[in-house]
Amino acid sequence: MTTAHSYANDRNISYICKALGNPTRMQILRYVNSHPNCIGNDILLHMPQDGPHAQSTISQHLRILCKAGLLDSQDDGPAVCYRVNADCVEWLRAQLAELQ
């Protein structure tokens, strides 16, 4: 029987996985993971040639990753710095490990 707690966990897992379901967002997450406190413009400059090259597109992907809890953002004057939310990634890892 499904409990309310497990249903909420399942919804969170689904939401996070949906955010990760886009290859561009995976590229962004990997970049931010290897460059903590990077600025959104840095991400745009380091996207692969076949990736998006519009700031508005990158910003939209960053918003989705932040809303899913995978990234934390902090204003640094006119720029926004991003960092991977290690707690969220670890939580997801633990939830997926329970499927074994």
Backbone as numpy.savetxt, mean C-alpha at the origin, in Angstrom:
# Nx Ny Nz CAx CAy CAz Cx Cy Cz
-18.87 -22.16 11.79 -19.72 -20.98 11.79 -18.83 -19.74 11.79
-19.18 -18.76 11.01 -18.40 -17.53 10.91 -18.81 -16.58 12.02
-17.82 -16.05 12.70 -18.08 -15.07 13.76 -17.95 -13.67 13.19
-18.47 -12.70 13.92 -18.36 -11.30 13.48 -16.90 -10.90 13.37
-16.08 -11.40 14.30 -14.66 -11.05 14.28 -13.99 -11.58 13.02
-14.23 -12.82 12.67 -13.59 -13.38 11.49 -14.13 -12.74 10.21
-15.41 -12.35 10.22 -15.98 -11.67 9.06 -15.29 -10.32 8.86
-15.07 -9.60 9.95 -14.37 -8.32 9.86 -12.95 -8.53 9.35
-12.27 -9.55 9.85 -10.92 -9.86 9.36 -10.96 -10.19 7.88
-11.93 -10.99 7.47 -12.04 -11.36 6.06 -12.27 -10.14 5.18
-13.07 -9.20 5.66 -13.31 -7.97 4.89 -12.02 -7.16 4.77
-11.26 -7.07 5.87 -9.99 -6.33 5.85 -8.99 -7.00 4.91
-8.91 -8.32 4.99 -7.99 -9.06 4.11 -8.38 -8.80 2.65
-9.65 -8.90 2.36 -10.13 -8.69 1.00 -9.80 -7.29 0.50
-10.01 -6.30 1.35 -9.74 -4.91 0.98 -8.26 -4.70 0.68
-7.41 -5.23 1.55 -5.97 -5.09 1.36 -5.52 -5.82 0.10
-6.02 -7.02 -0.10 -5.64 -7.79 -1.30 -6.11 -7.09 -2.57
-7.26 -6.45 -2.51 -7.74 -5.71 -3.68 -6.77 -4.55 -3.98
-6.31 -3.89 -2.94 -5.33 -2.80 -3.13 -4.05 -3.33 -3.73
-3.66 -4.55 -3.34 -2.42 -5.15 -3.86 -2.61 -5.79 -5.23
-3.85 -5.87 -5.67 -4.15 -6.56 -6.92 -3.74 -5.80 -8.18
-3.23 -4.62 -8.03 -2.79 -3.83 -9.17 -1.26 -3.84 -9.22
-0.67 -4.25 -10.34 0.80 -4.33 -10.41 1.50 -3.00 -10.12
0.89 -1.90 -10.51 1.50 -0.60 -10.24 1.58 -0.35 -8.75
0.52 -0.70 -8.03 0.54 -0.50 -6.58 1.58 -1.40 -5.92
1.76 -2.59 -6.44 2.82 -3.46 -5.92 4.19 -2.82 -6.15
4.40 -2.24 -7.33 5.67 -1.58 -7.62 5.88 -0.40 -6.66
4.83 0.35 -6.41 4.93 1.48 -5.49 5.26 0.99 -4.09
4.56 -0.04 -3.64 4.80 -0.58 -2.30 6.24 -1.07 -2.16
6.74 -1.76 -3.18 8.13 -2.23 -3.14 9.11 -1.05 -3.11
8.83 -0.03 -3.89 9.71 1.13 -3.91 9.73 1.82 -2.54
8.55 2.05 -1.98 8.48 2.71 -0.67 9.14 1.85 0.40
8.98 0.55 0.32 9.61 -0.34 1.29 11.13 -0.20 1.27
11.70 -0.03 0.09 13.15 0.08 -0.02 13.64 1.53 0.12
12.72 2.48 0.16 13.07 3.90 0.32 12.13 4.55 1.35
12.29 4.20 2.63 11.41 4.78 3.65 11.48 6.30 3.65
10.37 6.91 3.94 10.23 8.37 3.97 10.44 9.02 2.61
10.17 8.26 1.54 10.30 8.86 0.21 9.12 9.80 -0.03
9.29 10.66 -0.98 8.28 11.65 -1.33 7.60 11.17 -2.61
6.32 11.47 -2.73 5.53 11.02 -3.87 6.18 11.30 -5.22
6.83 12.45 -5.35 7.49 12.77 -6.62 8.64 11.82 -6.92
9.33 11.34 -5.87 10.40 10.36 -6.07 9.85 9.08 -6.67
8.69 8.68 -6.19 8.07 7.45 -6.68 7.80 7.59 -8.17
7.25 8.71 -8.56 6.95 8.95 -9.97 8.20 8.84 -10.83
9.30 9.40 -10.36 10.54 9.39 -11.13 11.15 8.01 -11.27
10.81 7.10 -10.37 11.43 5.77 -10.38 10.51 4.66 -10.86
9.40 5.03 -11.46 8.51 4.01 -12.01 9.15 3.44 -13.27
8.95 2.14 -13.53 9.50 1.55 -14.75 8.93 2.22 -15.98
9.61 2.06 -17.09 9.18 2.69 -18.35 7.74 2.33 -18.72
7.34 1.10 -18.41 5.98 0.69 -18.78 4.96 1.04 -17.70
5.38 1.74 -16.66 4.48 2.13 -15.57 3.85 3.48 -15.85
2.95 3.91 -14.97 2.29 5.21 -15.16 3.29 6.36 -14.94
3.09 7.42 -15.67 4.00 8.55 -15.55 3.26 9.87 -15.35
2.05 9.78 -14.82 1.29 10.98 -14.48 1.20 11.08 -12.96
1.49 12.25 -12.44 1.46 12.45 -10.99 0.08 12.12 -10.43
-0.97 12.48 -11.17 -2.33 12.22 -10.67 -2.59 10.72 -10.53
-2.05 9.92 -11.44 -2.23 8.47 -11.38 -1.48 7.89 -10.18
-0.25 8.32 -9.98 0.53 7.86 -8.83 -0.16 8.28 -7.54
-0.65 9.50 -7.49 -1.34 9.99 -6.29 -2.57 9.13 -5.98
-3.30 8.75 -7.00 -4.48 7.91 -6.79 -4.06 6.54 -6.22
-3.01 5.95 -6.77 -2.52 4.67 -6.26 -2.04 4.81 -4.81
-1.37 5.90 -4.50 -0.90 6.14 -3.13 -2.08 6.28 -2.17
-3.14 6.97 -2.59 -4.33 7.10 -1.75 -4.95 5.74 -1.44
-5.02 4.88 -2.44 -5.60 3.54 -2.26 -4.75 2.74 -1.28
-3.43 2.79 -1.44 -2.54 2.06 -0.53 -2.64 2.59 0.90
-2.76 3.88 1.05 -2.90 4.48 2.38 -4.25 4.10 3.00
-5.31 4.17 2.21 -6.64 3.83 2.71 -6.71 2.37 3.14
-5.99 1.50 2.44 -5.96 0.08 2.80 -5.09 -0.16 4.03
-4.34 0.84 4.45 -3.50 0.71 5.64 -2.10 0.22 5.33
-1.77 0.03 4.07 -0.46 -0.50 3.70 0.63 0.56 3.75
0.27 1.81 3.56 1.22 2.91 3.63 0.76 3.91 4.67
1.71 4.52 5.33 1.46 5.67 6.19 2.01 6.89 5.46
1.36 8.02 5.63 1.84 9.24 5.00 1.98 10.32 6.06
2.93 11.21 5.79 3.18 12.32 6.71 3.53 13.54 5.87
2.84 14.64 6.16 3.14 15.88 5.45 4.50 16.39 5.87
5.27 16.81 4.88 6.59 17.41 5.11 6.63 18.69 4.30
5.99 19.72 4.84 5.85 20.95 4.08 4.91 20.71 2.92
5.31 21.11 1.72 4.45 20.90 0.55 4.48 19.45 0.03
5.41 18.66 0.53 5.54 17.28 0.06 4.88 16.33 1.06
4.64 15.10 0.61 4.12 14.04 1.47 5.13 12.90 1.45
5.53 12.46 2.64 6.47 11.35 2.76 5.67 10.08 3.04
6.14 8.98 2.47 5.44 7.70 2.62 6.35 6.66 3.25
5.72 5.77 4.00 6.42 4.66 4.65 5.47 3.47 4.68
6.02 2.27 4.49 5.21 1.06 4.57 4.77 0.87 6.02
3.50 0.55 6.20 2.97 0.27 7.53 3.30 -1.18 7.86
4.40 -1.39 8.57 4.88 -2.74 8.87 3.87 -3.54 9.68
3.11 -2.88 10.54 2.10 -3.59 11.32 1.02 -4.18 10.43
0.59 -3.43 9.44 -0.42 -3.92 8.51 0.10 -5.09 7.69
1.32 -4.98 7.20 1.92 -6.05 6.40 2.08 -7.30 7.24
2.51 -7.14 8.48 2.68 -8.30 9.36 1.33 -8.93 9.69
0.32 -8.11 9.92 -1.02 -8.62 10.18 -1.51 -9.44 9.00
-1.33 -8.90 7.80 -1.76 -9.63 6.60 -1.00 -10.93 6.47
0.29 -10.88 6.70 1.12 -12.11 6.64 0.59 -13.15 7.61
0.27 -12.76 8.82 -0.25 -13.69 9.83 -1.61 -14.26 9.42
-2.47 -13.39 8.87 -3.79 -13.86 8.44 -3.67 -14.88 7.32
-2.78 -14.62 6.37 -2.61 -15.55 5.25 -1.94 -16.84 5.69
-1.08 -16.76 6.71 -0.42 -17.96 7.22 -1.43 -18.93 7.83
-2.54 -18.39 8.34 -3.57 -19.25 8.92 -4.27 -20.11 7.88
-4.09 -19.80 6.61 -4.73 -20.59 5.55 -4.02 -21.89 5.28
-2.83 -22.07 5.82 -2.06 -23.30 5.58 -2.63 -24.46 6.32
